[in-house]
Amino acid sequence: MWTDRLAKSTMLFTALGLLPVVHSAITLSPTITGGLTSDNYEPGQKRCPKYHTPCSDTTRCEPLDLVKEKGKIGDKNLKAFTKIFDSKTKRRNLRTRHLRIRMIKKWSDSAEFGAYFLYVVNQLLYAETHELIGDKAPFVYMPETGSYHSSCSEGGNITNFWERGFQPVTNINYEKIPEADIWEFTQDTIKNLHFDKSAVRSLPYTMGEDDKRIKGDVATRNWLDCQRNRVMGIVNKYIRVKPEIAALAEKRWAELFSANQSVVCAHVSGEEKFMSNPKSIHQFEHALGRELQTQNARALVSGTNLRFVNKMKGLYGDRIVKMPAIFIEDEDSALGKKLIAQEEMIEIIMMTKCNSMLKSWALSPELSVYLHTSIHGSPMKTIDLDLNNNTVDNEHSSCYIGHKCEEKPMQLKSSTAMESALKNGACSRRCTAYRAVKQKGQPAQTMTGEQTAVLVVAHYTENLDWLENQPFCYMIMEKVGNGDHAGKDPSTVVVNKGNEASSYLKFLGLNYKNLPDHVLMTHGKAVCEHNADLRKLLRSINLDAYDDSCSYRFLRINY
């Protein structure tokens, strides 16, 4: 099988630096309520800080209004930043101030927990995409009363809802920043950002006139993968779970599962309403049954559908575990809201520990998918039900990641991470050429399109800082014993035998069914006797110069 597949491939090798290219409802559970107490909860014991009015309602700070039509909310109701008056001056002005990130005040009593996460992510995403963040760090400010939080004046024990579950996005004391040094998106802009085509939309909000049919490619597999890829840069840079929450989630998990237990998460609720033909409970049952039968796993089930839990318990007994919860007596009190928010966060973090996720259109498990990559370094395996089967070309797609190439090459920390990157366009020839130009290289004119390319690096003790200054997505194969392999994903760790060849063979064998269109392989040295500077070579390489008539070729510069 290997021979047949690789015989159709072209490989390039550089002597020691072999450079091959391969085409190719809540239940009381008293034993697990640890940490959820009223300790240190002292409403009214401290003086509340001054409330800061949104910039759109005052002249003391700078508002950014991008809305085309006031009073309207939609996926095409925001102006392009370059279309606002004197956009260059506006950008320079905003970059000298701190971005203050807020919630939507009018939606505070109805927004579900995950919506606050998306408020933050989408404001940061827009600001980063349009280079509106300069040397002054952004921060989140959410003091208002809502479904999950009471303001300080109403007895809340914290003054910023974001810090109920997450650490501050940057380490600054925002209370000491003068209002004149702050800018914000207007409230109407934040509302439209929540639905905009360029934003992260974890649920398929775009509907037809009958509010049932999904437009275009919204909710397809490609759309969902694109949304997940779009969010990851922001999550990795800014989002950190509060250590206390992580510790509570870890404690509960340890009481339910052994250290090496394989666990499938299943989130089942009524939120499958977004598609025109909602998936019945039977499809969840069949999908979870398949997962349990193909691996020696248990299932952690969350959501509100007790019928599903009871039926699965009848079939699989103790292999089915209901997500633990606590009884909250007064959900509208400040303490009650605190506990509800804390429970939501603990459930989300517990689900990040699962080996795979079975879900439909629900926001909490989707947040777990996002945070799993941030916490564990690789994407979570998901079994997504209720997808849209439409097909739409890239030009008309409502989420096409290929329109935005990152300037820095992506490190692929596992085979799973590579699989995701190959799907979303981050490692396309076009994006590789884009990075090469940014690095003052001269890529071949044929370096275009969506074929994928990955650089595989056999590493022992070499300095790999140079990888940030070459254009290809890259995977580092670590040799056991080099001091750097500990804690790395097993798919990137190789026994210290066979020089660099063992690294290349493991990569090819492990990823045989998911190889990129082009695979480049090299040792960890940027400069050696046969290559004056591998970075320059990679910035100008013509992958089409090597046809399929040869299984591999050597590529050398100095001889």
C-alpha positions in Angstrom: 0.0 0.0 0.0 2.8 2.4 0.9 4.7 1.5 -2.3 1.6 2.1 -4.6 0.8 5.5 -3.0 4.4 6.8 -2.7 5.3 5.7 -6.2 2.8 8.3 -7.4 4.5 11.0 -5.3 7.5 13.3 -5.8 10.0 13.7 -3.0 12.9 16.1 -2.6 15.8 15.4 -0.3 18.7 17.6 0.8 21.5 15.2 1.8 21.5 15.3 5.6 18.5 17.7 5.4 16.3 15.3 3.4 13.7 17.6 1.9 11.1 15.3 0.4 8.0 16.7 -1.2 5.0 14.3 -1.4 2.1 15.3 -3.6 -0.4 13.8 -2.8 -32.3 20.0 35.2 -30.3 19.9 38.4 -29.7 17.0 40.7 -28.1 17.3 44.1 -24.9 15.4 44.3 -23.3 16.2 47.7 -20.2 14.2 47.2 -19.0 16.3 44.3 -19.9 19.9 45.2 -16.4 20.7 46.4 -15.6 24.4 46.2 -19.1 25.7 45.6 -19.7 27.5 48.9 -20.4 31.0 50.1 -16.9 31.4 51.6 -15.6 35.0 51.2 -19.0 36.0 49.7 -19.7 39.3 51.4 -22.2 41.4 49.5 -22.1 45.0 50.6 -18.9 44.7 52.5 -16.8 46.7 50.1 -17.1 50.0 48.3 -18.1 49.5 44.7 -15.9 51.1 42.1 -17.3 53.7 39.8 -19.3 52.4 36.9 -18.0 53.4 33.4 -20.6 54.4 30.9 -20.3 52.9 27.4 -18.4 55.2 25.1 -21.4 55.5 22.7 -23.3 57.3 25.6 -20.5 59.7 26.6 -17.8 61.9 25.1 -15.2 60.9 27.6 -13.9 57.9 25.6 -13.7 57.0 21.9 -16.6 54.9 20.3 -16.2 52.9 17.1 -19.4 52.8 15.2 -19.4 50.4 12.2 -23.2 49.9 11.7 -24.6 50.6 8.2 -28.3 50.8 9.2 -29.3 51.8 12.7 -31.7 49.6 14.5 -31.0 46.6 12.3 -29.0 43.4 13.1 -27.7 41.1 10.4 -24.7 39.4 9.0 -24.0 42.1 6.4 -24.8 45.3 8.5 -21.3 46.3 9.3 -19.2 48.7 7.2 -15.7 47.6 6.1 -13.2 49.4 8.4 -11.6 51.0 5.3 -15.0 52.5 4.3 -15.3 54.6 7.4 -14.3 58.3 7.2 -10.6 58.8 7.3 -9.9 55.2 8.4 -6.1 55.6 8.5 -6.3 58.4 11.0 -8.9 56.5 12.9 -6.7 53.4 13.1 -3.7 55.4 14.4 -5.9 57.0 17.0 -7.4 53.7 18.3 -4.0 52.1 18.4 -2.9 54.7 21.0 -5.7 53.7 23.3 -6.9 50.6 25.2 -9.8 48.6 23.8 -12.4 48.1 26.5 -14.5 45.0 25.7 -18.1 45.0 26.9 -21.2 42.8 26.9 -24.5 43.9 25.1 -26.4 45.6 27.9 -29.9 45.1 26.5 -29.3 41.3 26.1 -27.8 40.8 29.6 -31.0 39.1 31.0 -31.4 36.8 28.0 -27.9 35.9 26.8 -26.8 32.4 27.5 -23.5 31.8 29.2 -21.4 31.1 26.1 -22.6 34.4 24.5 -20.3 36.4 26.8 -17.4 34.4 25.6 -18.3 35.2 22.0 -18.7 38.9 22.8 -15.1 38.9 23.9 -13.7 36.7 21.1 -15.4 38.6 18.3 -14.4 42.1 19.5 -10.8 40.9 19.8 -11.0 39.1 16.4 -12.2 42.3 14.6 -9.6 44.5 16.4 -6.7 42.1 15.6 -7.8 41.5 12.0 -7.9 45.3 11.3 -4.8 46.1 13.3 -6.6 48.3 15.9 -4.6 47.1 18.9 -1.3 48.9 19.4 1.0 48.9 22.4 -1.8 49.5 24.9 -3.4 46.2 25.9 -7.1 45.4 25.6 -9.2 44.4 28.7 -12.7 43.0 29.4 -15.2 45.1 31.5 -18.5 43.4 32.3 -19.9 44.9 35.6 -23.6 44.9 34.7 -26.3 42.7 36.2 -27.4 39.7 34.0 -28.6 36.2 34.2 -25.3 34.9 35.6 -24.1 37.9 37.6 -25.3 40.6 40.0 -23.5 43.9 39.8 -21.5 45.1 42.8 -24.2 47.5 43.8 -26.7 44.6 43.9 -24.6 42.4 46.1 -22.2 40.8 43.5 -18.9 39.8 45.0 -16.9 40.6 41.9 -17.1 43.7 39.8 -16.4 42.0 36.4 -18.4 39.0 35.2 -15.7 37.9 32.8 -13.5 37.1 35.8 -16.1 34.7 37.2 -14.6 32.0 35.0 -11.7 33.4 33.1 -8.5 35.2 33.9 -8.1 38.8 32.6 -7.1 38.8 28.9 -4.1 41.0 29.8 -2.4 41.9 33.0 -3.4 45.6 33.4 -5.2 47.5 36.2 -8.0 48.9 34.1 -9.5 50.9 37.0 -6.5 53.3 36.8 -6.8 53.9 33.1 -8.3 57.4 32.3 -11.4 57.3 30.1 -9.7 59.5 27.5 -7.2 56.6 27.0 -10.0 54.1 26.1 -12.0 53.1 23.0 -14.9 50.8 22.6 -17.2 49.3 19.9 -20.6 50.9 20.1 -23.4 48.7 21.5 -25.1 48.5 18.1 -21.7 47.4 16.6 -21.3 44.6 19.2 -24.8 43.4 18.4 -24.0 43.1 14.7 -20.5 41.6 15.3 -22.3 38.8 17.1 -23.9 37.8 13.7 -21.4 39.2 11.2 -20.1 36.9 8.4 -16.5 37.5 9.5 -17.2 36.7 13.2 -17.1 33.5 15.1 -20.7 32.1 15.1 -20.9 28.9 17.0 -24.6 28.4 16.2 -26.1 28.7 12.7 -28.1 31.9 13.2 -28.4 32.7 9.5 -32.0 31.6 8.6 -34.3 31.8 5.7 -37.5 33.8 5.7 -39.4 31.0 7.4 -36.8 30.9 10.2 -36.2 27.2 9.6 -34.1 26.8 6.4 -30.4 27.4 6.6 -28.9 29.6 3.9 -25.9 28.6 1.8 -23.2 26.6 3.5 -24.0 27.7 7.0 -23.9 24.7 9.4 -22.0 22.5 6.9 -18.9 20.6 7.9 -16.6 23.1 6.2 -18.4 26.0 7.8 -18.1 24.5 11.3 -14.4 23.7 10.8 -13.9 27.2 9.6 -15.5 28.7 12.7 -13.4 26.6 14.9 -10.2 27.6 13.1 -11.2 31.2 13.1 -11.5 31.3 16.9 -8.3 29.5 17.8 -5.8 32.3 17.3 -7.7 34.5 19.7 -8.3 31.7 22.3 -4.6 30.8 22.3 -3.5 34.4 22.7 -6.0 35.8 25.1 -8.2 33.2 26.8 -7.2 31.5 30.0 -9.4 29.6 32.4 -9.5 30.8 36.0 -7.2 28.3 38.0 -9.9 27.8 40.7 -12.4 26.7 38.1 -9.9 24.3 36.5 -9.1 22.8 39.9 -12.8 22.2 40.7 -13.3 20.6 37.3 -10.2 18.4 37.9 -11.5 17.3 41.3 -14.9 16.3 40.0 -13.3 14.4 37.1 -11.0 12.5 39.4 -14.0 11.4 41.4 -15.7 10.0 38.3 -12.9 8.5 36.1 -9.6 6.8 36.5 -6.5 8.5 35.2 -6.2 6.7 31.9 -9.9 6.1 31.2 -11.1 6.9 27.7 -14.3 9.1 27.9 -16.8 10.2 25.3 -18.8 13.3 26.0 -22.3 13.6 24.8 -24.3 16.8 25.1 -28.0 16.3 24.4 -30.5 19.1 24.7 -33.3 20.8 22.7 -31.0 23.1 20.8 -31.0 21.0 17.6 -33.8 23.4 16.5 -31.7 25.3 14.0 -31.9 22.8 11.2 -35.0 22.2 9.1 -35.0 18.5 10.0 -34.0 18.2 13.7 -32.1 15.1 14.6 -34.2 12.8 16.7 -32.9 11.4 20.0 -32.4 8.1 18.3 -29.5 9.5 16.2 -27.7 10.5 19.4 -28.4 7.0 20.8 -27.0 5.3 17.7 -23.9 7.6 17.5 -23.0 7.2 21.2 -23.6 3.4 20.9 -21.1 3.2 18.0 -18.5 5.1 20.0 -18.9 2.9 23.0 -18.7 -0.2 20.9 -15.6 0.7 19.0 -13.5 1.7 22.1 -13.3 0.7 25.7 -14.8 3.9 26.9 -17.3 5.4 29.3 -19.6 8.3 28.4 -20.1 11.6 30.3 -23.6 12.9 29.4 -24.6 16.5 29.9 -27.7 18.5 28.8 -31.3 18.4 29.8 -32.6 15.2 28.2 -33.1 12.7 31.0 -34.8 10.3 28.7 -31.6 9.9 26.8 -29.6 9.4 29.9 -32.0 6.8 31.3 -32.2 4.8 28.1 -28.4 4.8 27.6 -27.9 3.7 31.2 -30.4 0.8 30.5 -28.2 -0.3 27.6 -24.7 0.3 28.9 -25.1 0.5 32.7 -22.3 2.1 34.7 -20.5 3.1 31.5 -22.9 6.0 31.3 -22.2 8.9 33.8 -24.5 11.8 34.2 -22.8 15.2 34.4 -22.9 16.0 38.2 -24.7 19.1 39.3 -25.7 20.8 42.5 -29.1 22.1 43.8 -29.3 25.9 43.9 -32.1 27.1 46.1 -32.4 30.8 45.0 -31.2 31.1 41.4 -32.0 34.8 41.2 -29.9 35.9 44.2 -26.4 37.1 43.8 -25.1 33.9 45.4 -27.4 31.8 43.2 -26.1 33.5 40.0 -22.6 33.0 41.1 -23.1 29.3 41.6 -24.9 28.9 38.3 -22.1 30.6 36.4 -19.5 28.5 38.2 -21.4 25.3 37.4 -21.5 26.3 33.7 -17.8 26.8 33.7 -17.0 23.6 35.5 -19.1 21.6 33.0 -17.4 23.2 30.1 -13.9 22.5 31.5 -14.8 18.9 32.4 -15.9 18.3 28.8 -12.5 19.5 27.5 -11.0 16.4 29.2 -13.0 14.0 27.0 -11.3 12.1 24.3 -14.2 12.9 21.9 -17.4 14.9 21.8 -20.8 13.9 20.5 -22.9 17.1 20.0 -25.4 19.0 17.9 -26.0 22.7 17.9 -25.4 23.8 21.5 -23.0 26.5 22.7 -21.5 25.0 25.9 -20.0 21.9 24.3 -18.7 24.0 21.4 -16.8 26.2 23.9 -15.3 23.0 25.3 -14.1 22.2 21.7 -12.4 25.6 21.5 -10.8 25.4 25.0 -9.6 21.8 24.5 -7.2 22.9 21.8 -5.9 25.8 24.0 -5.5 23.6 27.1 -4.3 20.3 25.5 -2.5 21.6 22.4 -4.5 19.7 19.8 -8.1 19.7 18.4 -10.8 17.5 20.0 -12.3 14.7 18.0 -16.0 15.7 17.5 -19.0 13.7 16.2 -21.2 16.6 15.0 -24.8 15.8 14.3 -27.4 17.8 12.4 -25.1 19.2 9.8 -26.2 21.0 6.6 -25.5 19.0 3.5 -25.3 21.9 1.1 -22.2 22.5 -1.0 -21.0 26.1 -1.8 -17.8 27.1 -3.5 -15.2 29.1 -1.6 -16.1 32.4 -3.3 -19.7 32.3 -2.0 -19.0 30.6 1.3 -20.2 32.3 4.5 -17.0 31.3 6.3 -13.9 30.8 4.1 -10.7 30.9 6.2 -8.6 31.1 3.0 -9.4 34.7 2.6 -7.2 35.5 5.6 -3.7 34.1 5.8 -1.6 34.4 8.9 1.8 36.0 8.7 3.5 33.5 11.0 3.8 29.8 10.0 1.6 27.5 12.1 3.3 24.8 14.3 1.4 21.6 14.0 1.7 20.0 17.5 0.0 16.7 16.6 -1.4 14.7 13.8 -4.9 15.8 14.8 -3.8 19.4 14.7 -2.4 18.9 11.2 -5.6 17.3 10.0 -7.6 20.4 11.1 -5.1 22.8 9.6 -5.2 21.0 6.2 -9.0 21.4 6.1 -9.1 25.1 7.0 -6.6 26.4 4.5 -3.9 27.6 6.9 -1.3 25.5 5.2 -2.4 26.1 1.6 0.2 26.9 -1.1 -1.4 30.4 -1.4 -0.9 31.1 2.3 2.6 29.7 2.1 3.4 32.1 -0.7 1.8 35.0 1.2 4.1 34.4 4.2 7.1 34.0 1.8 6.4 37.5 0.4 6.1 38.9 3.9 9.5 37.4 4.7 11.0 39.2 1.6 11.1 36.0 -0.4 10.2 35.4 -4.1 7.8 32.4 -4.3 7.2 30.8 -7.6 4.3 32.2 -9.6 2.7 28.8 -9.5 2.6 28.9 -5.7 -1.2 29.5 -5.6 -4.4 27.7 -4.8 -5.5 25.5 -1.9 -3.2 22.5 -2.2 -1.5 22.0 1.1 2.2 21.9 2.1 3.8 21.0 5.4 7.5 21.0 6.5 8.5 18.1 8.7 11.5 18.7 10.9 13.6 15.9 12.5 14.9 17.5 15.7 17.5 16.4 18.3 19.3 19.4 19.8 19.4 21.9 17.1 18.2 25.5 17.6 14.8 25.8 15.8 14.2 29.5 16.2 14.6 29.8 12.4 11.3 28.0 11.8 9.4 31.2 12.6 11.2 32.9 9.7 10.2 30.4 6.9 6.8 30.3 5.3 5.6 26.6 5.7 3.4 25.1 8.3 5.7 22.8 10.2 5.7 19.7 12.5 8.6 19.0 14.8 9.4 15.3 15.3 11.2 15.1 18.6 13.8 12.4 19.4 13.4 10.6 22.7 16.3 11.7 25.0 16.8 15.2 23.6 15.2 16.9 26.6 12.4 18.4 24.6 10.1 15.4 24.0 8.6 15.2 27.4 4.9 16.3 27.4 4.7 16.4 23.6 2.0 14.7 21.7 3.0 11.0 21.0 2.4 11.5 17.3 5.5 13.8 17.2 7.9 11.8 19.4 10.3 9.3 17.8 12.8 6.7 19.2 16.4 7.9 19.0 17.4 5.5 16.2 17.9 5.7 12.4 19.0 9.4 12.3 16.4 11.6 10.7 15.0 8.8 8.6 13.1 7.3 11.5 11.3 10.7 12.0 10.2 10.8 8.4 9.1 7.2 8.4 7.0 7.7 11.5 5.4 10.8 10.0 4.5 9.0 6.8 3.2 5.9 8.5 1.1 7.7 11.1 -0.4 10.2 8.7 -0.5 8.0 5.6 -4.3 8.5 5.1 -4.1 12.2 5.7 -0.9 13.4 4.0 -0.7 17.0 2.7 -0.4 17.5 -1.0 3.3 18.4 -0.5 5.5 17.2 2.4 8.9 18.8 2.8 11.3 17.0 5.2 14.5 18.4 6.7 16.8 18.1 9.7 16.8 20.9 12.3 19.7 23.0 11.0 18.9 26.1 8.9 22.5 26.5 7.8 24.9 23.6 7.1 27.6 22.6 4.5 25.1 21.8 1.8 22.6 24.6 2.4 23.8 28.2 2.9 20.4 29.2 4.3 17.4 26.8 4.3 15.1 29.7 5.0 15.9 31.4 1.7 15.4 28.1 -0.1 11.9 27.6 1.4 10.9 31.2 0.6 11.6 30.6 -3.1 10.9 26.9 -3.7 8.9 25.9 -6.8 7.0 22.8 -5.8 5.8 22.3 -9.4 9.4 21.9 -10.7 9.3 18.2 -9.7 6.9 16.0 -11.6 5.4 12.7 -10.8 7.9 10.6 -12.9 10.3 10.2 -9.9 9.5 9.0 -6.4 12.0 11.5 -4.9 14.7 14.0 -5.7 17.6 15.6 -3.9 17.6 19.3 -3.6 20.9 20.9 -2.8 22.2 24.4 -3.0 26.0 24.3 -2.4 26.8 21.1 -4.4 
